[in-house]
Amino acid sequence: MKRTSFWVFAMVCMYCFSSFCTIQTYDLRVNVSGISSAKGLVEFALYKNPAVFTQEGKTYRLARTEAQKGTVSFTFKNLEEGKYAIVVYHDENHNKICDKNFFGIPTEAYAFSNNIRPKLSVPGFDECAIKLQQDRSIDIKMIY
């Protein structure tokens, strides 16, 4: 009887402890408007680390969807509370890279969270960062 009571108590404690340790997660829906054609893909790059912002292959999460004229949306699910920045581009030629000219300027449409419009260089993480503390939806407009 004492052993059974001990195991019941241990299981209750484990359940309670795991409930307190559960990390709250949220969904972030990104709506991208101003897409000029249905050719290719739209890539959604989510960054969490400011030190690697905009670097290829260093995204926190990455998603690609078929392009469609007008608006395309994607939802990043189960994100922890924190700051995130997003880069989107329209990969019209379907080569899975954002093509750039000789000067490094994108030749395919792109966009940044907070609708930041770069002037002479890529914007910083803090300019593009959004704070996620609840489920959220943001709107971004493509730059052509």
C-alpha positions as CSV (number, residue, x, y, z in Angstrom):
1,M,0.0,0.0,0.0
2,K,2.8,2.4,0.8
3,R,4.5,1.7,-2.5
4,T,1.3,2.4,-4.4
5,S,0.8,5.7,-2.6
6,F,4.4,6.7,-3.3
7,W,4.0,6.1,-7.1
8,V,0.6,7.9,-7.2
9,F,2.3,10.9,-5.4
10,A,5.3,10.8,-7.8
11,M,3.1,10.7,-10.9
12,V,1.0,13.7,-9.6
13,C,4.2,15.6,-8.9
14,M,5.6,14.9,-12.4
15,Y,2.3,16.0,-14.0
16,C,2.3,19.3,-12.0
17,F,5.9,20.0,-12.7
18,S,5.5,19.4,-16.4
19,S,2.5,21.8,-16.4
20,F,4.6,24.6,-14.9
21,C,7.5,24.0,-17.3
22,T,5.3,24.2,-20.5
23,I,6.5,27.0,-22.7
24,Q,3.8,29.1,-24.2
25,T,3.9,29.3,-28.0
26,Y,2.2,31.5,-30.5
27,D,1.5,31.7,-34.3
28,L,2.6,34.4,-36.6
29,R,0.7,34.9,-39.8
30,V,2.5,36.8,-42.5
31,N,0.4,38.3,-45.3
32,V,2.4,39.6,-48.3
33,S,0.6,41.8,-50.8
34,G,1.6,43.4,-54.1
35,I,2.7,40.2,-55.8
36,S,2.8,41.0,-59.5
37,S,2.6,37.4,-61.0
38,A,1.8,33.8,-60.2
39,K,5.2,32.6,-61.5
40,G,7.6,30.8,-59.1
41,L,7.7,30.8,-55.3
42,V,7.4,33.2,-52.5
43,E,9.9,32.5,-49.7
44,F,9.3,33.5,-46.1
45,A,12.5,33.7,-44.0
46,L,12.1,34.1,-40.3
47,Y,15.0,35.3,-38.2
48,K,15.4,35.3,-34.4
49,N,19.2,35.9,-34.1
50,P,20.1,39.5,-34.9
51,A,23.8,38.5,-35.7
52,V,22.7,36.4,-38.7
53,F,19.8,38.6,-40.0
54,T,19.4,38.3,-43.8
55,Q,22.2,35.7,-44.1
56,E,21.2,32.8,-46.4
57,G,21.1,29.4,-44.6
58,K,20.9,31.1,-41.2
59,T,17.2,31.5,-40.8
60,Y,15.3,30.4,-37.7
61,R,12.6,29.0,-40.0
62,L,12.1,29.0,-43.7
63,A,9.0,28.4,-45.8
64,R,8.2,28.5,-49.5
65,T,4.7,28.7,-51.1
66,E,3.5,28.8,-54.7
67,A,3.2,32.4,-55.9
68,Q,-0.1,33.9,-56.8
69,K,-0.9,37.3,-58.1
70,G,-2.1,39.7,-55.3
71,T,-1.6,38.3,-51.8
72,V,0.1,35.2,-50.4
73,S,0.1,34.2,-46.7
74,F,2.0,31.8,-44.5
75,T,1.7,31.1,-40.8
76,F,4.7,30.2,-38.7
77,K,3.4,28.0,-35.9
78,N,4.5,27.3,-32.3
79,L,6.9,30.2,-31.9
80,E,8.2,31.1,-28.5
81,E,7.7,34.7,-27.1
82,G,10.4,37.0,-28.4
83,K,11.6,39.3,-31.2
84,Y,11.6,38.1,-34.8
85,A,12.3,39.7,-38.2
86,I,11.1,38.5,-41.6
87,V,12.5,38.7,-45.1
88,V,10.3,37.7,-48.0
89,Y,11.2,37.5,-51.7
90,H,9.4,36.5,-54.9
91,D,11.5,33.8,-56.6
92,E,9.9,34.2,-60.0
93,N,12.5,32.0,-61.8
94,H,12.1,29.2,-59.2
95,N,15.9,28.8,-58.5
96,K,15.5,29.1,-54.7
97,I,17.8,32.1,-54.4
98,C,17.1,35.8,-54.4
99,D,18.8,37.0,-57.6
100,K,20.9,40.1,-57.3
101,N,22.7,42.4,-59.7
102,F,26.4,43.3,-59.8
103,F,26.0,45.7,-56.9
104,G,24.1,43.2,-54.7
105,I,20.7,44.8,-55.2
106,P,17.9,42.3,-55.5
107,T,16.5,41.9,-59.1
108,E,13.5,40.0,-57.7
109,A,10.8,41.5,-55.5
110,Y,11.5,41.4,-51.8
111,A,10.1,42.8,-48.5
112,F,11.0,43.2,-44.8
113,S,8.8,43.1,-41.8
114,N,7.5,46.4,-40.6
115,N,7.5,47.4,-44.3
116,I,11.0,48.7,-44.0
117,R,12.1,50.2,-47.3
118,P,15.9,50.0,-47.5
119,K,17.8,53.0,-48.8
120,L,21.4,52.2,-49.4
121,S,21.9,49.0,-47.5
122,V,20.0,46.1,-45.9
123,P,18.1,47.2,-42.8
124,G,19.1,46.0,-39.4
125,F,17.3,43.4,-37.3
126,D,16.0,45.9,-34.8
127,E,14.3,48.0,-37.6
128,C,12.5,44.9,-38.9
129,A,11.9,43.2,-35.5
130,I,8.4,42.5,-34.3
131,K,7.6,41.4,-30.8
132,L,5.6,38.2,-30.4
133,Q,3.6,37.9,-27.2
134,Q,0.4,36.5,-28.6
135,D,-0.9,35.1,-31.8
136,R,-0.4,37.8,-34.4
137,S,-0.9,38.6,-38.0
138,I,1.2,41.1,-40.0
139,D,1.0,42.7,-43.4
140,I,4.0,43.3,-45.7
141,K,4.0,44.9,-49.2
142,M,6.5,43.7,-51.9
143,I,9.0,46.0,-53.3
144,Y,9.6,45.8,-57.1
